[in-house]
Amino acid sequence: MQKYLITNPESFNDSEKQFYKYLNQVQNFDFILYRDKESLNYKKFAKIFVDVLRKKGIEKIILHQDSLLAYKLKAFGVHLTSKQFSEIRKAKDLNLWTIISTHSLDEIELANRLGADAVTFSPIFETPNKGEAKGIEILEKAIQLFPQIKIFALGGVQSEIEVNKLNKVRGVFGFASIRFFIRQGIIKN
């Protein structure tokens, strides 16, 4: 099962020194996303992110929301929000691996139809302020309905308990998380 690390902006609070410290502990995850919705320095930090991780031999570097920036920095791909379905074609035209956040079977169907490579489907497990958990059964249904798109389980993946449950789901591509990697001590907060 693929592991998709989503950065935790609270770990570096828009401090370049803290950001380098954070990146120095990053291992070679299957996919890693630089996501920081608050930073006024996102482009600057995105360049640092791509440069540092590329030097570490990490290939599947994903940037959040900005296809053109991901293209310019030669990132592997872009992770679009659930409000950016109209951006999928643009990202694919830029030859970016394209993933989009989804929260329903209809959104997965739309992402698939528009040519996205993958989706995050959330929340699978209980997670604060993210609505009712979908649960394993709905995740399994999504995988059965849309076998041609890669599905990452997202939301509430905090420990080996959730990962073990996901390991039993046939066809799930992987899981995405912030808290799991912090709680496992893989990334320090």
C-alpha positions as CSV (number, residue, x, y, z in Angstrom):
1,M,0.0,0.0,0.0
2,Q,1.3,3.4,-1.0
3,K,2.1,6.0,1.7
4,Y,1.3,9.6,0.9
5,L,2.7,12.2,3.4
6,I,0.9,15.5,3.6
7,T,3.1,18.1,5.1
8,N,1.9,19.8,8.4
9,P,2.4,23.5,8.1
10,E,2.3,23.8,11.9
11,S,5.6,22.0,11.9
12,F,7.4,25.0,10.3
13,N,5.0,28.0,10.7
14,D,6.3,29.8,7.6
15,S,9.9,29.8,9.1
16,E,12.5,28.9,6.4
17,K,14.9,27.5,9.1
18,Q,12.1,25.3,10.5
19,F,11.1,24.3,7.0
20,Y,14.6,23.0,6.2
21,K,14.7,21.2,9.5
22,Y,11.4,19.6,8.7
23,L,12.5,18.5,5.2
24,N,15.8,17.1,6.5
25,Q,13.8,14.4,8.4
26,V,11.7,13.4,5.4
27,Q,12.3,10.0,4.1
28,N,11.5,8.6,0.7
29,F,7.7,8.3,1.0
30,D,5.9,6.9,-2.0
31,F,4.3,10.4,-2.5
32,I,4.8,13.6,-0.6
33,L,2.6,16.7,-0.8
34,Y,3.6,20.2,0.1
35,R,0.4,21.7,1.4
36,D,0.2,25.0,3.2
37,K,-3.0,27.0,2.7
38,E,-1.9,29.9,4.9
39,S,1.6,30.8,3.8
40,L,2.2,34.0,2.0
41,N,5.5,32.5,0.8
42,Y,4.1,29.3,-0.8
43,K,6.0,29.7,-4.1
44,K,9.3,30.3,-2.3
45,F,8.7,27.3,0.0
46,A,7.5,25.1,-2.9
47,K,10.8,25.7,-4.7
48,I,12.8,24.8,-1.5
49,F,10.6,21.7,-1.1
50,V,11.2,20.5,-4.6
51,D,14.9,21.3,-4.6
52,V,15.6,19.7,-1.2
53,L,13.6,16.5,-1.8
54,R,15.0,16.0,-5.3
55,K,18.5,16.2,-3.9
56,K,17.4,13.5,-1.4
57,G,16.4,11.3,-4.4
58,I,12.7,11.6,-3.8
59,E,10.8,11.6,-7.1
60,K,7.0,11.7,-6.4
61,I,6.9,15.3,-5.2
62,I,3.4,16.9,-5.3
63,L,2.4,20.5,-5.0
64,H,-0.9,21.7,-3.8
65,Q,-3.5,23.5,-6.0
66,D,-1.1,25.3,-8.4
67,S,-0.6,23.3,-11.7
68,L,1.5,26.0,-13.3
69,L,3.9,26.2,-10.4
70,A,4.2,22.4,-10.2
71,Y,5.1,22.4,-13.9
72,K,7.6,25.3,-13.6
73,L,9.3,23.6,-10.7
74,K,9.3,20.2,-12.4
75,A,7.3,18.5,-9.6
76,F,5.9,15.1,-10.3
77,G,2.4,16.3,-9.9
78,V,-0.3,18.5,-8.4
79,H,-3.0,17.8,-5.8
80,L,-6.1,19.7,-6.6
81,T,-8.8,20.7,-4.1
82,S,-12.4,19.5,-4.5
83,K,-13.2,22.9,-5.9
84,Q,-10.8,22.5,-8.8
85,F,-12.3,19.8,-11.1
86,S,-12.1,22.2,-14.0
87,E,-8.3,22.3,-13.5
88,I,-7.8,18.5,-14.2
89,R,-7.4,18.9,-17.9
90,K,-5.0,21.8,-17.5
91,A,-2.8,19.7,-15.2
92,K,-2.9,16.7,-17.5
93,D,-2.0,19.0,-20.5
94,L,1.1,20.0,-18.5
95,N,2.0,16.3,-18.1
96,L,1.5,16.4,-14.4
97,W,0.4,13.4,-12.3
98,T,-2.9,14.7,-11.1
99,I,-4.7,13.9,-7.9
100,I,-7.8,15.6,-6.6
101,S,-9.6,15.6,-3.2
102,T,-13.0,13.9,-3.3
103,H,-15.7,13.4,-0.7
104,S,-18.4,11.4,-2.5
105,L,-18.8,8.7,-5.1
106,D,-20.1,11.3,-7.6
107,E,-16.9,13.3,-7.2
108,I,-14.8,10.2,-7.8
109,E,-16.8,9.4,-10.9
110,L,-16.2,13.0,-12.1
111,A,-12.5,12.9,-11.4
112,N,-12.3,9.6,-13.3
113,R,-14.2,10.9,-16.3
114,L,-12.1,14.1,-16.4
115,G,-8.8,12.0,-16.5
116,A,-7.4,12.4,-13.0
117,D,-4.7,9.8,-12.1
118,A,-5.8,9.5,-8.5
119,V,-8.1,10.8,-5.8
120,T,-8.0,11.1,-2.1
121,F,-11.4,9.9,-0.7
122,S,-12.3,11.3,2.7
123,P,-12.9,11.1,5.5
124,I,-12.7,7.3,5.8
125,F,-12.3,7.3,9.6
126,E,-13.4,9.8,12.2
127,T,-11.4,13.0,12.1
128,P,-12.1,16.4,13.7
129,N,-14.1,18.9,11.7
130,K,-14.3,16.8,8.5
131,G,-17.9,15.5,8.7
132,E,-19.2,12.0,9.1
133,A,-16.7,9.2,8.4
134,K,-17.4,7.3,5.1
135,G,-16.2,4.0,6.5
136,I,-14.5,1.0,4.9
137,E,-17.7,-0.2,3.2
138,I,-18.0,3.0,1.1
139,L,-14.3,2.9,0.3
140,E,-14.7,-0.7,-0.9
141,K,-17.7,0.4,-3.0
142,A,-15.7,3.2,-4.6
143,I,-12.9,0.9,-5.5
144,Q,-15.3,-1.6,-7.1
145,L,-17.1,1.2,-9.0
146,F,-14.0,2.9,-10.2
147,P,-11.2,0.4,-10.6
148,Q,-9.4,2.5,-13.2
149,I,-8.5,5.4,-10.8
150,K,-6.1,5.1,-7.9
151,I,-7.8,5.8,-4.6
152,F,-6.0,7.0,-1.5
153,A,-7.9,6.7,1.8
154,L,-7.7,9.9,3.8
155,G,-9.1,11.1,7.1
156,G,-8.5,9.7,10.5
157,V,-5.6,7.5,9.6
158,Q,-3.7,8.0,12.9
159,S,-2.3,4.6,13.9
160,E,-1.5,1.1,12.8
161,I,-5.1,0.2,13.7
162,E,-6.5,2.2,10.7
163,V,-3.6,1.1,8.5
164,N,-4.3,-2.5,9.3
165,K,-7.9,-2.1,8.4
166,L,-6.9,-0.5,5.1
167,N,-4.5,-3.3,4.4
168,K,-7.5,-5.6,4.3
169,V,-9.3,-3.5,1.6
170,R,-8.6,-5.1,-1.7
171,G,-7.6,-2.6,-4.4
172,V,-7.0,0.4,-2.2
173,F,-4.0,2.2,-3.7
174,G,-2.8,3.7,-0.5
175,F,-3.4,6.1,2.3
176,A,-2.7,9.8,2.9
177,S,-2.1,11.3,6.3
178,I,-0.4,14.0,8.4
179,R,-1.0,12.6,11.9
180,F,-0.1,9.0,11.2
181,F,3.5,9.9,10.3
182,I,3.8,12.3,13.3
183,R,2.4,9.7,15.7
184,Q,4.7,7.0,14.3
185,G,7.7,9.3,14.9
186,I,8.5,9.2,11.2
187,I,8.1,13.0,11.1
188,K,8.6,15.2,14.1
189,N,6.0,17.9,14.7
